[in-house]
């Protein structure tokens, strides 16, 4: 008995790895700063809500206070989860590989510590910081209890969702680190981070898609769609939204669900996504940790990783020999553009990105170009001699048509001749003698109508460009620091390569590196423009509207390239100034994300401003690449007053010309910015490097 | 012979730490200069200054008459720098690695291919041209480093511990390669801890400790200087103390010490003939079973000249 107790004591409370981190955690300056920053943010948020909610501040209206309290809780929970989601990957990614980097991993494996002690010690010591952060926020959360309006159960669930998110992130990093011995190194923290961000953003966006929700017909025969989706129980923010009792996002009642979904575990999943989320994440964490415990030493002994095996099988990277490639006149540019791109992982990601992006666009185009299958439709099924109309679809029926039938096609009036066309039957009314007295038709729907296509294409394009921007920022931010760290910068600096040549080579190489990736959104838009052009030539429809304006072929590539160049030079600037890659990457990604968010927010605000002149607002919005994309792809939804058909003085054609002209101006501004940053880097390069070598 | 490397009162401080203090050094064209010193003595700092990677705090360093700092751009094409680590680029093969650096020296077109081929042949790496750089053994990487600095045919080679951590075979191969480079007329400044090999390879050496140059000159001179007078070890079959007392009375002897049954006899400066020792001992009835002159090599000289102080 004593032996078992001793084993469990050593596994967790007495785990030397965990103890080492826990004992030193409170003494680190960095940890104290992060903790203070986190608590400061929570305090600022509470103060801000209290001071801006004029109805309740200093008021004795208990109902209003309760409402504010609920609002505070909601905002704090979101902030807490966002910070946990952002911080967890950073803290947990280096769980095992940091030991390996500092060459203590082999020493650790050679000790009598069990696999369980090493894995759990490393994992929990990483998660410890995030959990400590959560615990430190409890006093601020307790403010909500003063006014009431928030159930303790909700606070408890909110913490459990945040903690389980941190735990599963750590377990995932641990499992990947043990399997590949790669995650957590300087170069891979960013990839792991990107994966988490794509998961969170991607699933959040997918949640709004109709087919992710459950469609069912209740006992009375009324169709229903659930507010929560198949993704709610797998996404921390969606699960959190459920506990706020948001009227627009309530889980369905068990009794309302169709019979097949009333059995466990579906009933649990649908009716209580929040509890499902943290329970599932806990189980997933255990499932990820167990193989790590079982395979830790075996994986450490293996000489070839699974990843190398896969890469060798698909003939990218991993090989010991290959034919040399030709080096460019500027070797720095060649190195950035070619060798990075051909490294196994990068090749895999690049080809994966290109393949996925183009497949997505082709799928969108196919869905837009092909007709859907409406519930009921007519297609040359009118027999004028017998006055009979055949309605095809879910319920195929032959119905008599009244000689006085009223035919409507969309907003216009039609005739009986139109019944021989191909239309969707919206509805019809039966008159005397069971004959159709009124029938409402509309154009045969596409599987994805123009509006949906624009929204999807815009979403995909923005997502693709965001990923490209993050990739180039990461590559640029690590480009100089990595050379400083592995010593290759010294080799280059002892050659006649000048700082101008070096920085220009880097910039050129980095932009060349992302050019194939930038081609993906551009080619996607080109496909739609070509399709629209062919359709227009074939049909000559006067109501024709472009999915993507053709000028996108000029504006998009130039704008995306120059913004990438800007991100690259900014990343290089940080890379030159910062001593470590992680610091350079984090600060440059932070700046780029902040700048893009600010520009996008301003652009969107200007576009939708009621006071601004529409054309002027379009011109100003072009400064942000994201709002420029909305103007080119989905201006009717996001382009503001200039494109609004309901506004009489709106001039979409004029707005398009303004956007094109302003795009040239913006290109010049960005080019000037890149050039001045480049010149400043060249000027300060020697000085900065010399300072750091002291 | 023209002076290729010259430092005058070269000093480098890192905050309060003095890495180099008034270093005065001269290396002539075609010399192979061995730079010896304990860890942290200032060897790497000196080499980095000469490679234009560091600025001296004060003093002056010249390479081929160009001043480091002011004329660094003119110096870079003339030097080849091998640091004490291998700067590897991932996902490059040997030929690409060399072509990359050839391009950095503005060597392009067919000339670049020819030079790379020649260098690969010289360093015996031709059969590895398609091999991934990061998959090479340590010895191969070191040889590739030498190949890298030869692509632009520099006048001066600055080698910071090129044989560190190499196995005996790789070390011997490296030494032969460096001898070949010396025969080609290159001026070599090499720092190393393997003193017998430096003695074999270099014609001049410099000993540095705590940033100060203790000695600089031909290898033979340093050995002579370090040795002081001739030292002879003598073994007798009985009463070594009495034998030592007898020898100490001889006017050619500077000092005598008996220890563990053996006698260490230091002769006065300028006296190298020690044939009187056995004659005197045998004459006094001692049976001599050992008579050996202590050999003074670079290692011994280094140990005698330095104090083993590490910064």
Boltz contact constraints between the chains, C-beta under 6 A:
constraints:
  - contact:
      token1: [A, 320]
      token2: [B, 132]
      max_distance: 6.0
  - contact:
      token1: [A, 320]
      token2: [B, 135]
      max_distance: 6.0
  - contact:
      token1: [A, 321]
      token2: [B, 130]
      max_distance: 6.0
  - contact:
      token1: [A, 321]
      token2: [B, 131]
      max_distance: 6.0
  - contact:
      token1: [A, 324]
      token2: [B, 93]
      max_distance: 6.0
  - contact:
      token1: [A, 324]
      token2: [B, 95]
      max_distance: 6.0
  - contact:
      token1: [A, 324]
      token2: [B, 96]
      max_distance: 6.0
  - contact:
      token1: [A, 327]
      token2: [B, 99]
      max_distance: 6.0
  - contact:
      token1: [A, 327]
      token2: [B, 100]
      max_distance: 6.0
  - contact:
      token1: [A, 327]
      token2: [B, 103]
      max_distance: 6.0
  - contact:
      token1: [A, 329]
      token2: [B, 108]
      max_distance: 6.0
  - contact:
      token1: [A, 331]
      token2: [B, 100]
      max_distance: 6.0
  - contact:
      token1: [A, 331]
      token2: [B, 103]
      max_distance: 6.0
  - contact:
      token1: [A, 331]
      token2: [B, 104]
      max_distance: 6.0
  - contact:
      token1: [A, 339]
      token2: [B, 91]
      max_distance: 6.0
  - contact:
      token1: [A, 339]
      token2: [B, 92]
      max_distance: 6.0
  - contact:
      token1: [A, 342]
      token2: [B, 91]
      max_distance: 6.0
  - contact:
      token1: [A, 343]
      token2: [B, 91]
      max_distance: 6.0
  - contact:
      token1: [A, 487]
      token2: [B, 85]
      max_distance: 6.0
  - contact:
      token1: [A, 487]
      token2: [B, 87]
      max_distance: 6.0
  - contact:
      token1: [A, 488]
      token2: [B, 87]
      max_distance: 6.0
  - contact:
      token1: [A, 490]
      token2: [B, 53]
      max_distance: 6.0
  - contact:
      token1: [A, 490]
      token2: [B, 83]
      max_distance: 6.0
  - contact:
      token1: [A, 491]
      token2: [B, 87]
      max_distance: 6.0
  - contact:
      token1: [A, 493]
      token2: [B, 53]
      max_distance: 6.0
  - contact:
      token1: [A, 494]
      token2: [B, 51]
      max_distance: 6.0
  - contact:
      token1: [A, 494]
      token2: [B, 81]
      max_distance: 6.0
  - contact:
      token1: [A, 495]
      token2: [B, 76]
      max_distance: 6.0
  - contact:
      token1: [A, 495]
      token2: [B, 104]
      max_distance: 6.0
  - contact:
      token1: [A, 495]
      token2: [B, 105]
      max_distance: 6.0
  - contact:
      token1: [A, 496]
      token2: [B, 76]
      max_distance: 6.0
  - contact:
      token1: [A, 496]
      token2: [B, 77]
      max_distance: 6.0
  - contact:
      token1: [A, 497]
      token2: [B, 104]
      max_distance: 6.0
  - contact:
      token1: [A, 690]
      token2: [B, 55]
      max_distance: 6.0
  - contact:
      token1: [A, 694]
      token2: [B, 14]
      max_distance: 6.0
